[in-house]
Amino acid sequence: MTQHRARVDLRNRVGGDAVFARGSTLRATVPAGAHDHPAEGAERPEVMAFIEASNEGRLPDLIPLRIGRMIESPFAFFRGAAGLMAADLADSPANGLIAQLCGDAHAANFGLYGTPDGEIVMDINDFDETAPGPWEWDLKRLAASLVLAGREGGVTEAGCIDAAEDAVKSYRRTIRALADLPFMGSWNALPDKSVVERVRADALLDDFEKASEKARRNTSAKVAAKWTEHLDDHATGIRQRRFIEDPPILRRVDSAAADAVIDGLEGYVETLRESRRNLITRFSVADIAFRIVGTGSVGLRSYVALLLGNADEVLVLQLKQAQPSALAPFLQHDAPKHEGKRIVQGARLVQAETDILLGWTTIDGKPYTVRQFRNLKGDIDPTRLARDHLDDYGRLAGALLARAHTRSLDPRLLAGYFEGDEDLDESIGRFAVRYADRTEADHAELVAAVKSGQIAAEVG
């Protein structure tokens, strides 16, 4: 269906109590217990049919590498199967409140990055699947991912369940806390180190500090020092710089491909916010390379661009092909005109602070996103956390997801829905365990298909 922008009304005030009451009425139609539902949905495809469909549009020679990464563990499979879970959730209970979703809110998609003034914050960091949709979908994906991450890390089943339930509990409590704040205060709440303390995730403080220190060292200069080399052009006397090949992960492109990417970068400048356009045009492109990224993104076209700035300054940008959201077939929205623009606008809406060079472009007729590569970025690996740390990580991720959702969904509505409701934690916790079991079975099916020769896999 076509979405029409609602007319803005700044004349009539709707009191907080009235908004809260509207949310409260939704409990009658979708009570907490409704979220304890079967793992499989009516629209679920067969696992191998899903894998085949999700490989469409990818570079054929890289598909075995994608499969190789997905069979590493059930959690790795889950990371590459956002569309499969969307099919399962398509007919699941939802109270009708719509948020701008991450779309793939698993536990490893929360990471650290730097704000424009150099502060390290933690937030959702992947928006390939972003779309408006039921807030429940993100929360259930997060809960199920915590169970899978905990199982991979050797956490007891009770510990995995605690992490999933605490993520839901933290989500509820954060929504209610934000609903009580002035609008400006809730909107500008930054997910910095203080959020760890607010959600009582003290066991994670050391993990956060270590990840922050690593993030501060993760700069374009460090990438260039590791991945590039200097070349002397004797004809011109100018010292050039280019990427060093590291196949299959990083490899050179021919001049035609490089020119196409540079054309794309020149077009991308217009998608930046006005104040950043003069900044990027002070740089010049020195080299372009193809680089494989991620798990779910393996097989998509992805480039890194090396740009030179003032004196010895370097800037590395990533250009990543944008596919339609895996959630799109299950949400009633018109297809966006540009998938890269969809991703960028979703990130700008949801993140507390976005990369100042985040934008989109088109290369050879295909949509791409553009962003700084690894600039002040870090992460906490949920599969390597002990039980008490995983529990704290669940609370942290739940709080971050709640803050992200309130950028597009009035927290007072959800706070009304959550009033006096503690059963939601256990309901979604039980679903999370059920869905983790389903994912393990799906993973086993893919592993069996690889072993039988039905589909090829490559380790790398």
Secondary structure, 3 states (H helix, E strand, C coil): CCCCCCCCCCCCCCCHHHHHHHHHHHHHHCCHHHHCCCCCCCCCCCHHHHHHHHCCCCCHHHHHHHHHHHCCCHHHHHHCCHHHHHHHHCCCCCCCCEEEECCCCCHHHEEEEECCCCCEEEEECCCCCCEEEEHHHHHHHHHHHHHHHHHHCCCCHHHHHHHHHHHHHHHHHHHHHHHCCCHHHHHCCCCCHHHHHHCCCHHHHHHHHHHHHHHHHCCHHHHHHHHEEEEEECCCCEEEEEECCECCCEEECCHHHHHHHHHHHHHHHHHCCHHHHHHHCCCEEEEEEEECCCCCCCCCCEEEEEEECCCCCEEEEEEEECCCCCCHHHCCCCCCCCHHHHHHHHHHHHCCCCCCCCEEEEECCEEEEEEECCCCCEECCHHHCCHHHHHHHHHHHHHHHHHHHCCCCCHHHHHHHHCCCCHHHHHHHHHHHHHHHHHHHHHHHHHHHHHCCCCCCCCC
